[in-house]
Amino acid sequence: MKPCLLERTTVLFAWAAGLLLTAAVAVLFGYLFMHGLEVLNLPLIFGNTPPWRALLLQERVFEGLFPALAGTFMLVLLAICWAIPVGLATGVYLSEYAGPRVRRVLDALFDVLAGVPSIVVGLFGFALAVFLHRHFSERIGPCLLISSLALSILVLPYIIRTTQASLEGLPREIRLTAIALGATKLQNIILVLLPKSLAGVMSGIILAIGRCAEDTAVIMLTGVVASAGLPKSLLSQYEALPFYIYYISSQYTSPEELQQGYGAAIILLLLCALLLLAACGIRKGLAHLVFYRP
């Protein structure tokens, strides 16, 4: 009776935890939509500018969220582009090439990096911008490039750990098949191991996308401003939705402004959902290309 009671208690606890988590997410989403759905319209995004003129970059948007939306999108794409090659290469090295001693040292290093507060990464990015400004070019300062580099450092542990775990979790049979047929170690990694671990690798990338889109502390110190328009280059300052939400929630002067902050939060959630869906679509497309190519 005791094992049966323990099993039922465990199942009941698991269901209760799942329902509690679902209820918390539902309450959060419901609260946001209840306060922000009313202002969710085209003027919130484009202001008084015609949408087609804003999208074609023919006219600047002054009172809408379009510059912040575009800045967030570019920031996430740049950070992911910097982080993916380094994260994949490091994960492959730890799984396939590193010796036990080197692996222990690097594992400890990346565990520490994963626990570093984002504000510390932001301070590092700010210090990097100051160093480059003093020693290389006065044009360089807190900007989109520095923010994306700092965010890529912040999300590197996600990609490294998921890549390493996915590769190390592959069965021995898969690891030895291509080697037995005469493939080199590099060919085995590129043509067999990485495609087989694609789902786990993409999971890390999806987590990294979500972290890049929502972080505020890093970008506050590395280039984001309240009003900058669309960035003209990688060395320009920019606007971003997380900072806009923080700015409005801390310095709003009327209930209408606060309601716009709720609307911006909904738009940020929708942007994250769009990026995650795109990543899932790319994962399925790559899996089909790898396993069903002629």
N, C-alpha and C positions, 0 to 999 in steps of 0.2 A: 504493500500500500504506500509505503514511503516514497519509493522511486516514482510511482504513478502520480502521487500528490506533488512531488517536486517538479515533475515534467509539466503538469497542468499549471502550477504556479509560474513556471518559467514562460510558458506560452501566454498566460494571462498578462504577465508583466511586459512581454514583448509587444502584445497587442495594445496595451495601455500606453506604452512609450510611443509607439507608432501613431496612435490616435492623438496623443498630446502634441507631438511634433506637427502633424497635419493640421490640427486645430490652431496652433500658434502661427503657422504660415498663412492659413486662411484668414485669421484675424488681422494679421499684418497687411495682407493684400486688400482685405475688405476695408480696413481703415484708410489706406492710401486711395483706393478708388472712390470711397465715399467722400473724401475731401478734395480729390483732384480731378475726378471725372468731369465735373461741371466745366472746368476751364480747359479741358483737353480738346483743342481745336486748332485750325490752321493759324489764326492770329497769335496763339501762344508760341508757335514755332517760327513763323515768318514775320510777325508784327504787322506793320502797314505795308510791307513790301509784297508785291505779287509773287506767289510761289515760284512760277516758272522763271521769272527774272532772277530770283535768288538762286535757284538750282543751276541756272546757266551762268552764274557769277556775273551777271550784268548790273546788279544793284546790291549794295550792302544792306544787310539786315541790322537794324539798330535796337529794336525793342523785342525781338523774338529769341528763341533758343536755338535757331539754326546754326550760328557759329559755335555754340557750346556742343551741339550734337555732332557737327562735323569734326570739331577738335577732339572730342572723346573717341570718335571712330578712328581718326588718324593716329591718335596716341596708342590705342590698343593694337592696331595693326603693326605699327612700328616696333612696339615693345615685344610683341610675339615674334616678329621677324628677327629681332636681335637674339631672343632667348632660345628659339627652336634649334638652330644649328649647334650652339654651344651646349644646350641641355642634352640633345640627342648624342652628340659626340662624347660628352662626359659620361652619360649613362652607359653607352656602349663600352667605353674604356673601363669603367668600374666593373662591369659584368664580365667582360671577355678578356681583358688584357692586364688589369692591375693585379699585383701580387697581394698576398694577405696583409702584409704590413702597410703597404701604400693604401690599400682599400680601407683598413681601419682608420688611418689618419684622415683620408678624404671623407669617409662616412661621418666621422665626428665633426669635420669642418662644415659639411653641408647640413648636418643636424643643427649646428649653431646658427648657420645662415638662415635656416627655415624659422628659427625662433627669434631672429632680430626684429625689433619693432620697426614698423614702416617709417616712423619719424626719424629713426637713425639712418635708414637708407636715404631718406630725403636730405638729411644733413650732409651725408656723403656726396650726394648729387650736387648740392649747393656748393660745397667745398671744391668739387671738381670744376664747376662752372667758374668760380673765382680764380682757381689756378690757371685754367685755360685763358681767361680774360687777361690775366696779368702777364703770362709768359708766351702766349701765342698770338692772340688777336683780340683787339678791343671790341670787335663785333660779337664775340662769343660771350654769352651770359646765360642766365636762367632762360631756357627756351624749350621748344618742343623736343629737340634732339636730346638734351640732357634729361628731360623728364622720361622719355622713352627708354633711355639707357638705364636710369635708376629703377624704373619699373621692371625692366628685364632682369636686373639683378634680384629684385624682390621675388620674382616668380620662377627663377631658375631651379630651386629645390623641387618644385612640383614636377617639372619635366624630367629632371635628372632621376628622381626617385621612382617615378612611374616607369620610365624607360628601363632602369636597372632591374626593378622588380619584375617587369614583364619578360625581360630576357632571361632572368634567372629562373623564372617559373616554367619555362618551356621544358617538355619532357626530353629525356636523354636521347630517345629514338630520333626525334626531329633534329637534334643537334648533330648527330653523327651520320645522318643519311647522306647529305651532300658531301661531307668529308670522305665517306666511304666510296663515293662515286668519282672522287678525284678533284673536288673543288678545293680552292684555297680557303684559308680562314676568313679572309676579307670577302670573298665571293659568298661564303656560307652566311656571313652576317648580313650582307646587303640583299641577297636573293632569297634567303630562307628565314633567318631568325627575325629580322626586322618586320618583314611582311606578316609572319605568324604572330608577332607581338603588337601588331598595329592597333588593336582595340585598346590595350593598356596605355600605349604611348599617346593616342589621341585623347584618352581620358585625362591625362596630365595636362595636355594642351588646353582642353576645355576648362579645367580648373584654373589654369593660368589666365585665360581670357576673362573669366569672371572676376578674378582678383585685380587684373589691370583696370577693368572698367569701373570698379567701385572704390578704388583707393583714393583717398583725398590727401593724407598727410604728405606723401611723397611729392605730389604735384604742387602743393602749396609752396614748397621751398625751391622748386626747380623750374618755374616758368609760367604757371597758370595765373591769369589775372581776371578781373571781373568783366572787363570790356576791352576786347582787342580785335574783334572781327575774325575773319578767316585767316589762318596763318599763311603768310606769303612764302615762307621757306622753313627749313628745319631749324634755323636759327632765330625764328620769330617767337614771340610770346603768343599765347593762345587762350581760348576759353574751353571749359570742360564742365560737363553736367554735374559731377560730384562736388566740385568747388562751388558751382552756382547754387546747389541745394544747401550746402553749408553756409554760404554767404547770406542767402535769403532767410534761412531759419534763424540765423543769429542777429541779423540787422534789419528785419522787415519793419516797415513803418505802418502797415495797414493789413487787415485780414485778407485783402485781395492779393497782396504780394506774397503772403504766406501760402495762399491757395495756389499761386503759380509755382511755389516750391514743391507742393504736392504733385502738381502736374508734371514738373520736371522729374520727380522721382519715378512716376509712372513711365515717362518716356525712357528713362535710364533702364528700367526693368525690361521694357520692350526691346531696347537696343541690345541688352545682354541676351535676351531670348533669341533675337535674330542672329547674333554672332554664334551662339551655342548651336542653333539649328544649322547654320552654315558649316560649322565644324563637324557636326554629325553627318551632314550630307557629304562633305569631303572625305570623311572616314569611310562611309559606305562606298563612295566612288572609287577610292583607292583600293579598298578590299576587293571590289569587283574587278578592277584593272589588274591587280596582282594575281588573283586566284583564277580568273576566267579569261585571261588574255590569250589570244591564239598563239 
